[in-house]
Amino acid sequence: MCQTQIISRHIGRIGRRSFDRRMRIASPLFVERRGEMARLLNEVDILSDRLHEEFPTITENDYLMFGPELKIAIATLKALRQDSLTHKELKPYNDRLRQQIIDLEELDHDIKAFRVDAPKNKKLQETMSLLNNLDFSKLPK
């Protein structure tokens, strides 16, 4: 079992912080936009790395715990990126945030497809079993 509670807390924290930063970036009085974005991007990197590390051990129950929070965090990050597009000084951060959002969406999809749905698909399991039984050492080089 993966570290579901840690991942869940991390996702929740990113969701809250990205919403908070979204509000600050939208404010014309806020002068530390770059610092806020840099800190958020680092936190998203940490989450992404943790999800990559834990991917092989994530179960359906784990995903049921943090999956909805991950979707909300992704939506909040998308909204933050949309809000910050109007600030030219945030362009490098927006490009990185865009890539991180894509990465999180891919991770979410892969977890759902390979860790939640694939174990339930009997036909896929049979195919994988057949592939695992193939002897590739006899193939010509």
N, CA, C and O atoms as a DFTB+ gen file, in Angstrom:
564 C
 N C O
     1  1       0.847      -1.182       0.000
     2  2       0.000       0.000       0.000
     3  2       0.886       1.237       0.000
     4  3       1.884       1.300       0.718
     5  1       0.513       2.210      -0.806
     6  2       1.337       3.412      -0.897
     7  2       1.056       4.350       0.272
     8  3       0.201       4.075       1.113
     9  1       1.756       5.414       0.308
    10  2       1.607       6.381       1.393
    11  2       0.443       7.318       1.074
    12  3       0.632       8.513       0.847
    13  1      -0.741       6.761       1.062
    14  2      -1.940       7.462       0.621
    15  2      -2.225       8.708       1.432
    16  3      -2.551       9.753       0.867
    17  1      -2.110       8.616       2.731
    18  2      -2.434       9.777       3.559
    19  2      -1.476      10.927       3.295
    20  3      -1.885      12.087       3.270
    21  1      -0.211      10.611       3.098
    22  2       0.774      11.657       2.810
    23  2       0.466      12.303       1.468
    24  3       0.489      13.527       1.341
    25  1       0.178      11.480       0.471
    26  2      -0.158      12.004      -0.854
    27  2      -1.427      12.839      -0.771
    28  3      -1.491      13.927      -1.344
    29  1      -2.431      12.344      -0.069
    30  2      -3.701      13.061       0.062
    31  2      -3.506      14.411       0.725
    32  3      -4.049      15.418       0.271
    33  1      -2.727      14.434       1.804
    34  2      -2.460      15.710       2.483
    35  2      -1.711      16.662       1.561
    36  3      -2.002      17.857       1.525
    37  1      -0.744      16.131       0.817
    38  2       0.044      16.958      -0.086
    39  2      -0.845      17.551      -1.181
    40  3      -0.726      18.731      -1.510
    41  1      -1.723      16.742      -1.735
    42  2      -2.638      17.231      -2.772
    43  2      -3.546      18.314      -2.199
    44  3      -3.740      19.356      -2.825
    45  1      -4.096      18.079      -1.029
    46  2      -4.955      19.070      -0.389
    47  2      -4.233      20.375      -0.139
    48  3      -4.780      21.457      -0.353
    49  1      -2.994      20.259       0.319
    50  2      -2.194      21.450       0.594
    51  2      -1.934      22.226      -0.695
    52  3      -2.023      23.454      -0.707
    53  1      -1.615      21.522      -1.778
    54  2      -1.376      22.191      -3.055
    55  2      -2.655      22.861      -3.544
    56  3      -2.619      23.982      -4.050
    57  1      -3.788      22.170      -3.392
    58  2      -5.055      22.763      -3.803
    59  2      -5.346      24.054      -3.066
    60  3      -5.728      25.055      -3.672
    61  1      -5.164      24.028      -1.751
    62  2      -5.403      25.238      -0.959
    63  2      -4.412      26.335      -1.316
    64  3      -4.785      27.498      -1.474
    65  1      -3.158      25.958      -1.441
    66  2      -2.134      26.969      -1.727
    67  2      -2.274      27.534      -3.134
    68  3      -2.059      28.728      -3.342
    69  1      -2.630      26.696      -4.103
    70  2      -2.779      27.212      -5.458
    71  2      -3.981      28.152      -5.530
    72  3      -3.946      29.146      -6.255
    73  1      -5.046      27.845      -4.784
    74  2      -6.188      28.757      -4.750
    75  2      -5.781      30.066      -4.080
    76  3      -6.130      31.146      -4.557
    77  1      -5.045      29.969      -2.977
    78  2      -4.580      31.154      -2.275
    79  2      -3.691      31.995      -3.186
    80  3      -3.832      33.217      -3.236
    81  1      -2.784      31.352      -3.900
    82  2      -1.892      32.086      -4.800
    83  2      -2.664      32.670      -5.979
    84  3      -2.332      33.743      -6.484
    85  1      -3.695      31.954      -6.405
    86  2      -4.534      32.478      -7.480
    87  2      -5.155      33.799      -7.045
    88  3      -5.194      34.756      -7.818
    89  1      -5.636      33.849      -5.821
    90  2      -6.238      35.080      -5.318
    91  2      -5.185      36.191      -5.201
    92  3      -5.464      37.348      -5.517
    93  1      -3.997      35.843      -4.756
    94  2      -2.938      36.849      -4.612
    95  2      -2.471      37.355      -5.968
    96  3      -2.230      38.550      -6.136
    97  1      -2.343      36.455      -6.934
    98  2      -1.877      36.862      -8.259
    99  2      -2.911      37.756      -8.926
   100  3      -2.550      38.674      -9.663
   101  1      -4.180      37.503      -8.680
   102  2      -5.239      38.323      -9.258
   103  2      -5.260      39.720      -8.651
   104  3      -5.765      40.656      -9.272
   105  1      -4.723      39.869      -7.457
   106  2      -4.729      41.163      -6.789
   107  2      -3.677      42.091      -7.391
   108  3      -2.521      41.692      -7.529
   109  1      -4.049      43.312      -7.751
   110  2      -3.063      44.244      -8.322
   111  2      -2.051      44.737      -7.294
   112  3      -1.013      45.281      -7.671
   113  1      -2.329      44.559      -6.004
   114  2      -1.430      45.043      -4.968
   115  2      -0.345      44.038      -4.619
   116  3       0.598      44.370      -3.901
   117  1      -0.466      42.841      -5.106
   118  2       0.484      41.792      -4.731
   119  2       1.760      41.930      -5.553
   120  3       1.708      41.929      -6.783
   121  1       2.910      42.050      -4.881
   122  2       4.159      42.318      -5.576
   123  2       5.098      41.114      -5.634
   124  3       6.092      41.161      -6.358
   125  1       4.821      40.054      -4.911
   126  2       5.712      38.898      -4.885
   127  2       5.178      37.743      -5.723
   128  3       5.258      36.587      -5.309
   129  1       4.646      38.041      -6.872
   130  2       4.033      37.016      -7.710
   131  2       5.017      35.917      -8.080
   132  3       4.692      34.731      -8.018
   133  1       6.205      36.315      -8.459
   134  2       7.197      35.322      -8.898
   135  2       7.565      34.356      -7.788
   136  3       7.655      33.149      -8.010
   137  1       7.775      34.882      -6.603
   138  2       8.118      34.025      -5.467
   139  2       7.005      33.048      -5.138
   140  3       7.264      31.878      -4.853
   141  1       5.775      33.518      -5.176
   142  2       4.630      32.645      -4.907
   143  2       4.546      31.538      -5.950
   144  3       4.331      30.374      -5.611
   145  1       4.714      31.900      -7.209
   146  2       4.637      30.896      -8.280
   147  2       5.784      29.898      -8.160
   148  3       5.579      28.698      -8.343
   149  1       6.979      30.377      -7.856
   150  2       8.132      29.477      -7.736
   151  2       7.911      28.464      -6.618
   152  3       8.197      27.279      -6.789
   153  1       7.405      28.922      -5.478
   154  2       7.143      28.005      -4.363
   155  2       6.075      26.976      -4.731
   156  3       6.216      25.794      -4.418
   157  1       5.019      27.421      -5.388
   158  2       3.960      26.503      -5.795
   159  2       4.489      25.473      -6.795
   160  3       4.179      24.287      -6.685
   161  1       5.275      25.916      -7.754
   162  2       5.819      24.997      -8.756
   163  2       6.713      23.941      -8.106
   164  3       6.700      22.776      -8.505
   165  1       7.471      24.349      -7.123
   166  2       8.303      23.379      -6.401
   167  2       7.457      22.352      -5.660
   168  3       7.792      21.167      -5.638
   169  1       6.365      22.801      -5.056
   170  2       5.469      21.884      -4.355
   171  2       4.817      20.900      -5.320
   172  3       4.664      19.721      -5.000
   173  1       4.434      21.380      -6.494
   174  2       3.829      20.497      -7.497
   175  2       4.860      19.479      -7.980
   176  3       4.521      18.320      -8.219
   177  1       6.112      19.904      -8.124
   178  2       7.182      18.963      -8.496
   179  2       7.313      17.849      -7.460
   180  3       7.458      16.679      -7.814
   181  1       7.260      18.215      -6.190
   182  2       7.373      17.223      -5.118
   183  2       6.215      16.233      -5.188
   184  3       6.419      15.026      -5.062
   185  1       5.005      16.739      -5.389
   186  2       3.837      15.861      -5.515
   187  2       3.986      14.926      -6.703
   188  3       3.736      13.726      -6.588
   189  1       4.384      15.461      -7.821
   190  2       4.553      14.660      -9.028
   191  2       5.600      13.565      -8.814
   192  3       5.396      12.418      -9.211
   193  1       6.706      13.922      -8.191
   194  2       7.750      12.931      -7.903
   195  2       7.232      11.836      -6.981
   196  3       7.523      10.657      -7.185
   197  1       6.464      12.224      -5.965
   198  2       5.926      11.232      -5.033
   199  2       4.954      10.299      -5.734
   200  3       4.972       9.091      -5.496
   201  1       4.111      10.842      -6.589
   202  2       3.164       9.992      -7.329
   203  2       3.905       9.031      -8.258
   204  3       3.513       7.872      -8.393
   205  1       4.975       9.509      -8.899
   206  2       5.787       8.624      -9.748
   207  2       6.411       7.505      -8.921
   208  3       6.408       6.345      -9.334
   209  1       6.946       7.855      -7.755
   210  2       7.585       6.848      -6.888
   211  2       6.587       5.811      -6.383
   212  3       6.891       4.620      -6.329
   213  1       5.407       6.269      -6.018
   214  2       4.406       5.387      -5.414
   215  2       3.541       4.669      -6.443
   216  3       2.751       3.798      -6.078
   217  1       3.673       5.015      -7.712
   218  2       2.814       4.459      -8.757
   219  2       2.672       2.933      -8.695
   220  3       1.551       2.431      -8.779
   221  1       3.770       2.181      -8.551
   222  2       3.619       0.713      -8.547
   223  2       2.824       0.160      -7.367
   224  3       2.332      -0.967      -7.435
   225  1       2.689       0.927      -6.297
   226  2       2.012       0.407      -5.108
   227  2       0.620       0.994      -4.891
   228  3      -0.061       0.623      -3.936
   229  1       0.194       1.894      -5.754
   230  2      -1.115       2.525      -5.593
   231  2      -2.207       1.498      -5.887
   232  3      -2.157       0.787      -6.890
   233  1      -3.184       1.436      -5.001
   234  2      -4.313       0.517      -5.167
   235  2      -5.576       1.320      -5.483
   236  3      -5.582       2.550      -5.451
   237  1      -6.634       0.588      -5.784
   238  2      -7.911       1.250      -6.059
   239  2      -8.379       2.030      -4.842
   240  3      -8.879       3.146      -4.981
   241  1      -8.226       1.463      -3.655
   242  2      -8.631       2.165      -2.430
   243  2      -7.822       3.443      -2.227
   244  3      -8.360       4.467      -1.803
   245  1      -6.524       3.377      -2.533
   246  2      -5.690       4.576      -2.430
   247  2      -6.218       5.663      -3.360
   248  3      -6.368       6.823      -2.976
   249  1      -6.495       5.249      -4.595
   250  2      -6.958       6.214      -5.584
   251  2      -8.313       6.796      -5.204
   252  3      -8.581       7.969      -5.464
   253  1      -9.162       5.988      -4.595
   254  2     -10.455       6.499      -4.142
   255  2     -10.274       7.582      -3.083
   256  3     -11.103       8.484      -2.962
   257  1      -9.194       7.492      -2.323
   258  2      -8.931       8.499      -1.292
   259  2      -8.401       9.799      -1.880
   260  3      -8.884      10.878      -1.536
   261  1      -7.402       9.705      -2.773
   262  2      -6.791      10.950      -3.240
   263  2      -7.167      11.346      -4.664
   264  3      -6.860      12.464      -5.077
   265  1      -7.811      10.483      -5.420
   266  2      -8.183      10.787      -6.803
   267  2      -9.047      12.030      -6.950
   268  3      -8.728      12.908      -7.752
   269  1     -10.155      12.124      -6.179
   270  2     -10.983      13.332      -6.301
   271  2     -10.222      14.610      -5.918
   272  3     -10.405      15.656      -6.542
   273  1      -9.381      14.521      -4.906
   274  2      -8.581      15.690      -4.512
   275  2      -7.595      16.067      -5.610
   276  3      -7.358      17.248      -5.864
   277  1      -7.022      15.057      -6.259
   278  2      -6.076      15.325      -7.343
   279  2      -6.771      16.040      -8.492
   280  3      -6.212      16.975      -9.067
   281  1      -7.974      15.615      -8.832
   282  2      -8.729      16.275      -9.901
   283  2      -9.030      17.733      -9.541
   284  3      -8.942      18.615     -10.394
   285  1      -9.382      17.981      -8.285
   286  2      -9.653      19.352      -7.842
   287  2      -8.373      20.186      -7.898
   288  3      -8.397      21.334      -8.342
   289  1      -7.260      19.613      -7.449
   290  2      -5.981      20.337      -7.485
   291  2      -5.605      20.680      -8.919
   292  3      -5.136      21.786      -9.187
   293  1      -5.804      19.745      -9.844
   294  2      -5.499      20.006     -11.257
   295  2      -6.376      21.143     -11.783
   296  3      -5.889      22.043     -12.466
   297  1      -7.664      21.098     -11.464
   298  2      -8.575      22.154     -11.915
   299  2      -8.170      23.513     -11.332
   300  3      -8.237      24.531     -12.021
   301  1      -7.754      23.525     -10.074
   302  2      -7.332      24.777      -9.439
   303  2      -6.048      25.296     -10.077
   304  3      -5.900      26.498     -10.296
   305  1      -5.119      24.384     -10.375
   306  2      -3.880      24.791     -11.041
   307  2      -4.170      25.351     -12.434
   308  3      -3.542      26.322     -12.856
   309  1      -5.111      24.749     -13.139
   310  2      -5.492      25.258     -14.461
   311  2      -6.065      26.669     -14.341
   312  3      -5.737      27.551     -15.135
   313  1      -6.924      26.874     -13.342
   314  2      -7.508      28.202     -13.136
   315  2      -6.436      29.214     -12.752
   316  3      -6.463      30.354     -13.216
   317  1      -5.498      28.809     -11.913
   318  2      -4.386      29.688     -11.547
   319  2      -3.582      30.072     -12.775
   320  3      -3.243      31.240     -12.964
   321  1      -3.282      29.100     -13.600
   322  2      -2.521      29.390     -14.819
   323  2      -3.293      30.360     -15.711
   324  3      -2.714      31.297     -16.260
   325  1      -4.583      30.139     -15.855
   326  2      -5.403      31.019     -16.677
   327  2      -5.387      32.446     -16.130
   328  3      -5.268      33.407     -16.891
   329  1      -5.506      32.579     -14.818
   330  2      -5.485      33.910     -14.196
   331  2      -4.141      34.598     -14.347
   332  3      -4.077      35.816     -14.508
   333  1      -3.072      33.824     -14.295
   334  2      -1.740      34.429     -14.322
   335  2      -1.244      34.699     -15.741
   336  3      -0.193      35.316     -15.914
   337  1      -1.970      34.253     -16.748
   338  2      -1.555      34.503     -18.132
   339  2      -1.539      35.991     -18.473
   340  3      -0.837      36.408     -19.394
   341  1      -2.294      36.779     -17.750
   342  2      -2.347      38.215     -18.025
   343  2      -1.111      38.959     -17.515
   344  3      -0.916      40.129     -17.844
   345  1      -0.284      38.298     -16.724
   346  2       0.912      38.937     -16.170
   347  2       2.141      38.471     -16.951
   348  3       2.544      37.312     -16.860
   349  1       2.724      39.383     -17.712
   350  2       3.856      39.033     -18.573
   351  2       5.056      38.531     -17.776
   352  3       5.809      37.684     -18.258
   353  1       5.240      39.041     -16.574
   354  2       6.401      38.633     -15.777
   355  2       6.299      37.185     -15.314
   356  3       7.280      36.622     -14.829
   357  1       5.122      36.576     -15.458
   358  2       4.929      35.188     -15.029
   359  2       5.004      34.193     -16.190
   360  3       4.751      33.004     -15.992
   361  1       5.347      34.656     -17.394
   362  2       5.364      33.765     -18.554
   363  2       6.243      32.524     -18.357
   364  3       5.789      31.424     -18.672
   365  1       7.475      32.645     -17.855
   366  2       8.270      31.419     -17.653
   367  2       7.626      30.456     -16.657
   368  3       7.736      29.238     -16.796
   369  1       6.962      31.008     -15.665
   370  2       6.302      30.168     -14.667
   371  2       5.066      29.500     -15.268
   372  3       4.756      28.349     -14.961
   373  1       4.367      30.241     -16.128
   374  2       3.183      29.685     -16.770
   375  2       3.536      28.508     -17.660
   376  3       2.809      27.515     -17.704
   377  1       4.647      28.616     -18.367
   378  2       5.073      27.510     -19.232
   379  2       5.379      26.268     -18.391
   380  3       4.989      25.156     -18.747
   381  1       6.067      26.464     -17.296
   382  2       6.393      25.335     -16.414
   383  2       5.128      24.770     -15.756
   384  3       4.975      23.555     -15.632
   385  1       4.232      25.655     -15.339
   386  2       2.980      25.212     -14.733
   387  2       2.152      24.417     -15.731
   388  3       1.539      23.412     -15.371
   389  1       2.132      24.860     -16.976
   390  2       1.409      24.127     -18.027
   391  2       1.944      22.710     -18.137
   392  3       1.172      21.754     -18.211
   393  1       3.257      22.574     -18.149
   394  2       3.870      21.248     -18.263
   395  2       3.562      20.390     -17.030
   396  3       3.323      19.189     -17.151
   397  1       3.569      21.001     -15.865
   398  2       3.252      20.261     -14.646
   399  2       1.798      19.794     -14.638
   400  3       1.502      18.686     -14.192
   401  1       0.901      20.630     -15.127
   402  2      -0.510      20.246     -15.208
   403  2      -0.662      19.056     -16.141
   404  3      -1.387      18.110     -15.832
   405  1       0.014      19.099     -17.271
   406  2      -0.033      17.979     -18.220
   407  2       0.499      16.714     -17.558
   408  3      -0.078      15.638     -17.717
   409  1       1.594      16.840     -16.819
   410  2       2.175      15.690     -16.136
   411  2       1.207      15.104     -15.104
   412  3       1.034      13.888     -15.029
   413  1       0.581      15.973     -14.315
   414  2      -0.375      15.495     -13.307
   415  2      -1.591      14.835     -13.961
   416  3      -2.099      13.831     -13.463
   417  1      -2.050      15.399     -15.069
   418  2      -3.184      14.795     -15.777
   419  2      -2.815      13.413     -16.320
   420  3      -3.612      12.478     -16.245
   421  1      -1.601      13.291     -16.866
   422  2      -1.145      11.986     -17.355
   423  2      -1.019      10.977     -16.220
   424  3      -1.418       9.821     -16.355
   425  1      -0.465      11.425     -15.112
   426  2      -0.356      10.545     -13.946
   427  2      -1.733      10.092     -13.467
   428  3      -1.939       8.916     -13.169
   429  1      -2.660      11.023     -13.396
   430  2      -4.013      10.690     -12.974
   431  2      -4.626       9.651     -13.924
   432  3      -5.230       8.671     -13.489
   433  1      -4.458       9.886     -15.209
   434  2      -4.987       8.941     -16.201
   435  2      -4.318       7.578     -16.073
   436  3      -4.997       6.551     -16.094
   437  1      -2.996       7.557     -15.941
   438  2      -2.265       6.289     -15.843
   439  2      -2.638       5.520     -14.578
   440  3      -2.790       4.299     -14.614
   441  1      -2.784       6.224     -13.475
   442  2      -3.181       5.556     -12.236
   443  2      -4.554       4.921     -12.423
   444  3      -4.776       3.768     -12.055
   445  1      -5.467       5.688     -12.998
   446  2      -6.829       5.174     -13.211
   447  2      -6.804       3.988     -14.173
   448  3      -7.463       2.978     -13.927
   449  1      -6.053       4.104     -15.260
   450  2      -6.057       3.053     -16.278
   451  2      -5.297       1.808     -15.845
   452  3      -5.791       0.693     -16.009
   453  1      -4.092       1.988     -15.292
   454  2      -3.219       0.843     -15.046
   455  2      -3.272       0.299     -13.622
   456  3      -3.013      -0.885     -13.407
   457  1      -3.599       1.132     -12.663
   458  2      -3.607       0.660     -11.279
   459  2      -5.016       0.384     -10.756
   460  3      -5.187      -0.384      -9.810
   461  1      -6.035       1.013     -11.374
   462  2      -7.403       0.812     -10.915
   463  2      -8.189      -0.073     -11.878
   464  3      -8.765      -1.079     -11.466
   465  1      -8.214       0.301     -13.168
   466  2      -9.048      -0.424     -14.126
   467  2      -8.407      -1.701     -14.665
   468  3      -9.100      -2.702     -14.847
   469  1      -7.116      -1.688     -14.921
   470  2      -6.452      -2.856     -15.522
   471  2      -6.587      -4.136     -14.690
   472  3      -6.846      -5.192     -15.268
   473  1      -6.426      -4.093     -13.373
   474  2      -6.578      -5.332     -12.604
   475  2      -7.983      -5.936     -12.692
   476  3      -8.153      -7.133     -12.461
   477  1      -8.974      -5.134     -13.019
   478  2     -10.343      -5.629     -13.140
   479  2     -10.633      -6.241     -14.508
   480  3     -11.601      -6.987     -14.659
   481  1      -9.808      -5.935     -15.497
   482  2     -10.037      -6.371     -16.875
   483  2      -9.438      -7.761     -17.083
   484  3      -8.228      -7.900     -17.259
   485  1     -10.273      -8.769     -17.064
   486  2      -9.813     -10.163     -17.167
   487  2      -9.156     -10.445     -18.514
   488  3      -8.159     -11.165     -18.575
   489  1      -9.695      -9.896     -19.577
   490  2      -9.123     -10.125     -20.900
   491  2      -7.705      -9.544     -20.985
   492  3      -6.803     -10.165     -21.547
   493  1      -7.529      -8.372     -20.432
   494  2      -6.199      -7.755     -20.396
   495  2      -5.246      -8.597     -19.555
   496  3      -4.087      -8.779     -19.930
   497  1      -5.716      -9.107     -18.433
   498  2      -4.880      -9.948     -17.571
   499  2      -4.442     -11.216     -18.302
   500  3      -3.293     -11.643     -18.184
   501  1      -5.360     -11.811     -19.054
   502  2      -5.019     -13.011     -19.828
   503  2      -3.969     -12.690     -20.893
   504  3      -3.018     -13.447     -21.090
   505  1      -4.154     -11.569     -21.570
   506  2      -3.196     -11.153     -22.600
   507  2      -1.822     -10.902     -21.992
   508  3      -0.808     -11.331     -22.543
   509  1      -1.787     -10.207     -20.858
   510  2      -0.515      -9.936     -20.191
   511  2       0.157     -11.231     -19.750
   512  3       1.379     -11.354     -19.826
   513  1      -0.620     -12.178     -19.298
   514  2      -0.084     -13.478     -18.895
   515  2       0.535     -14.197     -20.090
   516  3       1.613     -14.782     -19.982
   517  1      -0.148     -14.150     -21.219
   518  2       0.389     -14.764     -22.445
   519  2       1.698     -14.080     -22.862
   520  3       2.663     -14.750     -23.231
   521  1       1.721     -12.773     -22.802
   522  2       2.938     -12.040     -23.164
   523  2       4.092     -12.368     -22.231
   524  3       5.234     -12.496     -22.673
   525  1       3.805     -12.502     -20.962
   526  2       4.850     -12.822     -19.987
   527  2       5.418     -14.220     -20.197
   528  3       6.565     -14.486     -19.837
   529  1       4.627     -15.106     -20.773
   530  2       5.072     -16.478     -21.016
   531  2       5.854     -16.650     -22.296
   532  3       6.415     -17.720     -22.532
   533  1       5.907     -15.623     -23.133
   534  2       6.652     -15.708     -24.392
   535  2       8.153     -15.732     -24.107
   536  3       8.646     -15.064     -23.197
   537  1       8.857     -16.517     -24.906
   538  2      10.310     -16.623     -24.767
   539  2      10.955     -15.798     -25.889
   540  3      11.051     -16.255     -27.028
   541  1      11.383     -14.608     -25.562
   542  2      11.965     -13.711     -26.551
   543  2      13.427     -14.036     -26.831
   544  3      14.013     -13.461     -27.749
   545  1      14.021     -14.926     -26.079
   546  2      15.434     -15.260     -26.291
   547  2      15.636     -16.044     -27.589
   548  3      16.750     -16.098     -28.110
   549  1      14.586     -16.641     -28.106
   550  2      14.691     -17.428     -29.334
   551  2      14.506     -16.596     -30.598
   552  3      14.609     -17.120     -31.707
   553  1      14.239     -15.327     -30.440
   554  2      14.073     -14.457     -31.608
   555  2      15.426     -14.185     -32.257
   556  3      16.435     -14.075     -31.561
   557  1      15.454     -14.076     -33.587
   558  2      16.727     -13.762     -34.256
   559  2      17.183     -12.352     -33.899
   560  3      16.383     -11.440     -33.692
   561  1      18.504     -12.219     -33.836
   562  2      19.059     -10.907     -33.480
   563  2      19.397     -10.107     -34.686
   564  3      19.875      -8.979     -34.564
